Amino acid sequence: MSIYLIDIENVNLELFLKSKNFEKTDKFYLVSNSNLKFLLKSKL
């Protein structure tokens, strides 16, 4: 199993998915800059 953290604002998701061979157990988490800012603020 692999885990991928994907920045949807800077990664072409279609090209990323075409360029890799994934397993059924792989996990994907899509994040954007606004999500990251929120997470950082909530931790402070």
Summary of the structure (lengths in Angstrom):
residues: 44
radius of gyration: 12.7
end to end distance: 31.7
largest distance: 37.9
contacts: 74
relative contact order: 0.28
helix: 41%
strand: 23%
